[in-house]
C-alpha cells in the first residue's frame, strides 16, 4: 500500500501481483455485479469495487485502476483533504 499527500488531496494505492485486467474492462469493474470471471474461478459477489467507488465519490474523490495483463493491478483512491 502507498500513501501520498498532494496539495489538497490524499492519494492511496493498493497493488497486487494478480492476473491483471484487460484495458477494455478497467472502468467496467467498478459497476455492480460486473465480473470478469466465473464465481468458480474467483469467488465474490461482484459488488466490492462498486461499493468502494460509491463511498469514495461520496467523499468527493475518485477511484481508478492501472493494470497490465499478467502483471497485476494497482487500485488508486484520491480524496480531498478537507
ABEGO torsion letter per residue (X at the ends): XBBBBBAABBBBBBBBABAEBBAAAAAAAABBGBBABBAAABBEAGAAAAAAAAAAAAAGBBBBBBBBBGAEBBBBBBBBAX
